[in-house]
Every structure is written in structure tokens, then in C-alpha cells.
Amino acid sequence: MLALRLTRAARPAVQLRRLLVAAASAGTGFLLLGSLGYALGHSATPGAGALRLAWCVVPLAATAYLALAVARADPGTRPRTGLSAVGLGPGRLMAISALTTALSCVLGSMVALMFFLHLRGDITGMPFDGDGARLLAADQPLPVPAALTLLLLAPAVASLTVALALRPSERHSGARWYDTALGRRPAEAPEPPADGEADGETTGDAVGESLGEPEAVAVPPAPREAPAGFPWGVAALAAGLAVQAYAGRVTPAPSLAALPAEGAAVLAGWMLTALGLVLAAPGLTYLAGRLLQCARPGALRLLAGRVLMAEATRIGRPLGVLCAVASAAFAMTVLYDRSAPPFGPLTLLATLVVAGCTLATLLTAAVEARQTRADTNAALLRLGAPATMLRSAAALRAGALLAVFGPLTLLIAYLSALPTTR
């Protein structure tokens, strides 16, 4: 009941993000049911049906990643001083976040089931009755246990991801940071929060000094080490590109229709390349922040660079996913530009789900970062910094990220598609 009350009382922006999770779950659920319908209509080739079901892992992972980003940015389930006294400790807040995520995903799964049955012709009285009967094997009886199992995948995976990522050990450190940010320091010195959650106040300290202020906000020092995983990301990226180049050399350029056999190496190369981009992106974001502070930076470059350094993990991982999706989409477009069959409706839906989840996750991470810097921005305004300075710093950060990740995405997309064009 408490999760339902918090869901109903949330602000419109929070409700919109939850509706995005529900829409992503609906798209993923329909893709899973579509793979079931294909398997029912092609029982003579079970391998093709299993392959379509395996491809649904990509939109399923994108949906879970979006659900985690939305749960992190939800202000209603963040730890605050005094909540433990009324029974809302870190564990309870984690459970509420997971339950809220499950409710949003279940809503999407119900919508997916309704549209699936409607397009099969099992539900009538609406437009497009039975228009997908041939594609969804309307002549075959629908196995209800299998359909329900597939529909529960998205809620189960998303809620489990949220529960593991927001488990009490991490949420407790977040609560201690909130005490520090509000000036309620405990007796012992708190540990620096993970993922640069105290970066905003550190930025305020440094910028206050550059503006000539004698004292700014007292906070822990700024992060001085790049996020972990950058060397592994570079290694995985190089391995993925090498696998794709080797596949293009030893076999003819495969089409997507031949991926189960001839194109298996190309698919493995794409997966390694995507993993490498996700692991290396936080380090690249940190590097962009360092570069902004080179050569005697002023207040503007110092503010933009320090924020990028502190938010490297929070912003870098969604950027890495976006780069991986963009490069893979370019390579798939090249494959389909050949003699391969045109895009089908389920392929278009899968593309929209993955691309939409990627963009929504990046925007949600940006909103979370802005919420984290709210106290710092207010402190800077009290110190006399002009309001245009904050907007200029945001534009400078966006330009630096575009300068780093734009050419990288184009290069990876070109190298990924190169083996398929020969």
C-alpha cells in the first residue's frame, strides 16, 4: 500500500519517467510474445524461434537499465534524515523502489498482452482486429503458461536489477551523504559516497575559490582517480573489432538472415565492442573533464571539468550504451542495405525499444545529476555567480562530451560495418 501511495503522490515528471518504463516493458513483452507466436507458426524449425527469443535479451536488458535509472532518480525513495524513525529505513526504501518498478513493468506487460491478443484476433471490437494473425500464428492455440512466463520476465528482471543495485549497503552511504549535505555531520567522518555523489559541493568549493571567495562549502575532496574498468573496456573494444575483422576476412559478408551460422562471429564481435564501450565510457568522461581544466582554467572551465570528473560513472555508462547502440544501428543499416529483406514490424519495434530506452536512460541520468547538484548550484548563486554561468557550464560539458564521443561513435560504427561491406 505504501508503494502505491508513493507512486500516486509523485510529481508529474516522476510519473512520466515511470510511464516510460511501462512503455518499454510493453514493447519488450510484445517482442517476447511475438517470438512465441513465430515459434508456434514454425514448429518445424525450432532453432529459428529460439534465435528470435535470444534476440529479445537486448530490449530486455535495455528495459531493466532504464528502470534502474528511473529508480535512482526517484526523489520519493531517497534516504532522508528521520525516515528510519518511522520505519522507512534503507531496506524498506529499496523494497519500495523494487515494488514500484515491478508495478510499472506489470502495467506494460498487461498492455502488451492486450495488443497481442487483439492483433491475433482473440479480442475483437477495436480497429486492426486480427491484422497480425498470420505473423502471430492465430491458427494455433496460445499456450497460456508460456505466455504468462514471458510476460513476467520484464517485471522480474527489472525489479531484481533495482533491488540489487539499491541494496541497503549502498543506500545507507547515500543517507549519510544527505546528512553531510544538510550540515548534520555525524560524530565520525563519513566515507566518501560512491559514483561521485558529493561532487557538486566539491565543485562549489573549487569554483568559490576561483571567484575569490574566502570560504565555500566544506566537502570531501574531488575524485582524483579515473573510474575503474577503463583498461578492460579498451581491451574488450579491441577484441570485438578484431573478431569482426576476422569474420569479414574468412567468410563472405553475412546478412542478418544468416546470423545463426555465417554471421555468428560478427554478432560476437558486436557484443564485445558494446561491452568495451560501456566499460571505457566512464574513463573517457573523466578524461574530458580533465582536459577542460588544462592550461590555467577559469571559473567556467573549472566548474564544467570538475562536474564531469565527479559524474563520470553516472553519465559515462549511459553514454557508452548510446555509442554502442548507434554504432550497431549503423552496421545493421549497412547489412539491410544489401540484398537482405526489408525491416519487419518486430524488428522496427525492437529498434524503437532499444533506442528509446537508451535515450531515456541518458536523460534520466542527467536529471539525477542535476538533482545531486541542486545544493551546489544554490550555493554558487549565493556566492554571487551569475545564473548564466551555470547554463554556460552545462553547454560546455555537453560540447566536451560531444567532441569526445561523437568521433568515437563514428569510428566504431565504420570499423564495425567494414567487414560486412567487402
N, C-alpha and C positions, 0 to 999 in steps of 0.2 A: 504493500500500500504506500509506503514512503517513497519508493521509486516512482510510482505513478503520480504522486503529488508533486515530486520534484520535476518530473517530466512535464506536467501540465502547467506548472508555475514558471517555467523557464522563459527567458526573453525570446523575442521573435527570431533574432539571429541564431540563437542556440537551437530553436525548433527547426529553422531552415537547414542547419547542418545535420540534424537528426533525420530530416526528410531526405537529404542526400544519401545518407546511409541506407534508408529504406529503399530508395530508388535503385541504388547499387545492388542491394540484396535481391530486389525484384528481377533485375536484369540477369544476375548470376543464377537465380533459381530457375528462370525461364531457359537459360542455356543448359542447365543440368537436365531439366525435363525434356528439352529438345534433343539432347543426346540419348535420353531414354527412348524417345519416340523413334529416333533413327535406328536404334538397336532393335526395336520391335519390328520395324519395317524391313530390316535387312538381317534377319536371323541367320542367313546362310553365311554371312561374313562377320563373325563376332569381333574380329580384330579391328575392323573399321569403327565399330561402335565404341570399343574400349579406347581407341585413339581419340575420338571426339570427347569422350568423358575425361581423358587425361588432359586435353587442352583446356578444360574448364578450370583446371587448377590455377591458371593465370588470372582470370577475373575473380576467382575466389580469394586469392591472395591479395589482389588489389582492393577488394571489398573489406577484408579484415584490416588492411593497412589504413584505409580511410576511417574505419570505425575506431581504431586506436587513436588516430589523430584527433577525431572529434571528441573522444572521451578525455583526452589530455587537455583540450581547450575548453572543456565544460566548467564554467566557474561555480556551478552549483555543487559539484562534488570535490572541490578542492579543500584540503585541510585548512581549518582556521582555528584560532585560539578560542577555547571554550566548547568546541563541538564534542570533545571526548566526555565532557561532564554530562552531556545529555544523551550519551550512548552512540554518538557518531564518531567513533574512532577511525583510525586508518583502515582497519579491516572492513568495517561497515561501509565506509565510503567506497572502497574497492568493489565490494559486493553490489552496491547501488549502481556504480558505473557499468559493471558487467551486466546487471539485470536490465538497465536502460538500453544498453546496446542490443541485448537479446530481444527486447520488445520492438525496437526499430527494425531489426532484421526479420523478425517473425511477421511483422506487418508487410514488409516487402515480399516475403515468401508467399503470403496469402494472395497478394496481388498477382504474383507470377502464376500461381495455381489457377486463379480465376481466368486470366488471359489464355493460359494453356488449354484449359477445358473449353473456353469459348472458341478458340481457333480450331480445335479439333471437332467442334460441332456438338460436344456433350452438353453445353449450355447455350440456349437459344434466346432470341428476343432482343438481340443487340446487333449493331452493324458488324459486318465481316463475319457473320456466322459460318463456321466451317471452312474459311478460306485457306487455312493451313492443314486441311485434312490429309492431303497426300504427304506433306512434309513431316507431319507429326503422327503418322500411322493411325489414322482414325478407325481403320477397319480392324484393328487389333484391340483386344481388351486391355485396359490400363491396369498394370499391377499396382494396387494401392500401397502396399508396404514399401515397395521400391520407390514410388513417387514421394511418399512422405519422408523416407530416409534421405533422399536427395534434397528435399526442401529444407530439412533440418541442418544440412551441412553448413550453410552460411551463418545462421544464428549460433550454432555450436562453435564454429571456428572463430568467429568474430568475438563472441563473449569470452572464450577461453584466452584469446590473444590479449584482450583488455585486462582480464584478471591476472595473467602472468606478468604483463608489463607494469601494472599499477599495484603490485602486491605490497603489503604493508611496509616492508623494509624501506622501499623507495619513497612511499608516501609519507612515512614518518620523517625522513630527512627534509621533505618538502615543507612539512608543518613547522619544523624548526627554523627553516629559512623565513617563513612568513612571520614568525616571532621576531626574528632579527630585523626584517624589513620594517616592521611596525615599531621598532625601538624597544621591544620587550626581550632583552637579551637574557638567556639563562645563566645559571651560575658558572657552568663550564662553557668553554669556547666551542661553538658548533662546528661540525665538519663542513667543508665547502660542498654545496649541493652538486649533484651530477648534472651533466649536459649544460653546464654554464647557466644555471637558473638565477644566479646572483649577478649576472653580467651587467645588468642595467645600472645598478648602483655603482659598480666599479667604473663604468663608463662615465657616470656623473662625476665621480671623484677626479678622474683624469681631465675631463673637459673643464671642470671647475677650476683646476689649476691652470689650464691653458688660457682661461678667461681672466686670470689674475685674481681669483678669489682666494682668500687665505685658507678657507676650510670648506670642504664639500661634505658629501655623505661618507661616513666611515663604514667601509665594507671590506670583505676579504679581497686579496689581490687578484688581478686578472689572470686567466689561464695562460701559462707560458709554454705549454707543450701541445703539439698538434694532436688531434683525436686519433685514437688507436685504430688500426686497420688499414692505414694508407698503403704500406708495403704489400699487404695481402691483396688489396684492391688492384694495385698495379700489376702484380703477378697474375691474378685471375684475368684481368683485361688482356694482357699479352697472350696468355694461354688461349683465351677464347678467339682472338683474332688469328692465332696460329692454327687452331683447329679448323676455322672457316677457310683459311687459305689452303690448307692441306686437302680439305674436302673438295674445293674447287679444282685442285690440280689432278686428283686421282679419279674423279668421277665427272660425268657431264653435269652442267649446271642444272640442278634439280628444280622442279616445280613444287609448289606446296602440296599438290595432289600426290606426289611421290615421296613425301616426307617420311612415311613409315619405313622405307627401305633406303633408297639412294640418298635422301637428304637427312638422314639421322645425324651424321657428323656436323652438318650445318646447324641443325637445331641445337646440338650440344654446344657448339661454338657460340651461338646466340645467348644461351643460358649463362655460360661462363663470362661473356662480355657484360651482360647485365649485372651479374654479381660483382664483377670488378668495378663497374661504375658506381654502384651503391656503396661499396666499401671505400672507394677512393674519394667520393664527393665531399665528405666532411673535411678531409685534409686539404682538398682544393679550396674549399670555402675559407678555411683557416688561412691558407696561403694568400688568398685575395685580400683578407683583412690585414695581413702583414704588409703586403705591397702598398696598400692605401696609406700606411703610416711611414713609408720610407721618405727620406730626403726632407727632414725638418718639417713635419706635418703641422698644419694649423689646427684650430679647434674643430673645423668641419671634418677634415680627413681623419683626425684622431677619433672623433666620435663614431664615424662610419666604420673605420677599421676595427676599433675595439669591439663594437657590437657584432661585427662579422666573426671575429675571433671567438667570442663567447658563445655565439649561437651557431657555431659551425656544425655541430651534430644535429641540432634541431632542424636547421634549414638545409643542411647539406644532403641528408639522406633523401628527402623528397625530391631535391634537385637531381640526384643521381638516378632515382627511379624515372623522373621525367626524361632525362637524357637517354636512358635505356629504351623507354617506350618510343621516343621519337626516332632513334636510330633503327629499331626493329621495324617500325611502321614504314620507314623509307625503304628498307630492304624488302619487306613484303610487297610494297608497291612495285618495286622493280620486278619481282617474281611474277606478280599478276599482270604486269605489262607485257609479258611474253605471250606464249600461246596457252597459258593456263586459263581455266574457266573464270568467269567474272565473279565478283564478290556476291555471296549469297546473303540472305537476310540474317541468318545466325552469325555469320562472320562479321557483318556490319554491326550487329548488336554487341558482339564481344569486343570489337574495336571501340565502340562508344563507351562501354562499361569501363574498360581499362583506361582509356584516355581521360574519361570524365573523373574517375577515381583518382588518377594521378594529379590532375589539375586541382581538384577539390582538396586533396591532401596537402598540396603545396600551399594553397591559400589558407587552409586551416592552420598549418604550422606558422604561417606569417601572422595570423591573428593571435595565436598563442604567444608568439614572441612579442607582439605589441602589448599584450596584456601584462607580460612579465616586465616590460619597460615602463609601465604606466607611472610608477612612483618616481622613477628616474627622470622621466620627461617633466613631471611636475616640479621636481627639484631643480632641473635646469631652467625652467621658466621663472622660478623664484629667484634664482641666481642672476637673472637678467638676460638670459639667452633669448634672442628673438625667435618667434614661432616659426619663421621661415627657415631657420637653421635646422630644425628637426625634419622638415619636409625636404630640404636640400640634402641632408644626410641620408634619408631614405632613398632619394633618387640616385645618390652616389653609390650606395650599396647595390641597388638594382643594376646600375651600369657596370659596376665591377664584376658582379656575378654573370651578367650577360657577356662581358668581354672574355671571361674565363670559360664558361660552359657552352657558349654559342659555337665558337670554332671547334671545341672538343666534340660536341654532338655531331657537327657536320663531318668531321674527320672520321669518327667511329662509324657513322652511317655509310660513308663512302667505302671504308675498308670492309664493312660487313656485307655490302652489296657487291663488292668487286668480284668475289668468286662466282657469283651467280650470273654475271654478265659476260663471262668468257665462253 
